[in-house]
Amino acid sequence: QNLTREHWTLEEVNRKLENKMVKAFNDVHKVAKQEESDMRTAALMLGVGRVSDAIKTLGLWP
């Protein structure tokens, strides 16, 4: 879809979305267990960490 001009069926869209949602949940759940925090705080920690990694990778911060 979009730039690749692929066409997905509703089932494909739902499958891809479910895969992403399950992975996101598992990532947050893992951080919550490791840090002994609630899921909301774990999601924030994960998000901030990912942004930090991207900034370091792209060299956007001195």
Steps between C-alpha positions, in 0.01 A plus 500: 500500500600862472849540348542135405157491333413175675139416567419324825183318588319583821632175647860598418454843655354348816776238520775759459336728757459216748867403461608857570268535799610168652868594458439843655320344796775242551772767486322716759417202720866392499617847608229516768620171648869593477452842658222391738276778373148536367431461129448873440837592648665212315354624170639847570843359587502291184395794284754740647770236461413448135507873428833527681643214292378663178657833594832330577488299177422802285749720681245771571630576846844635585 
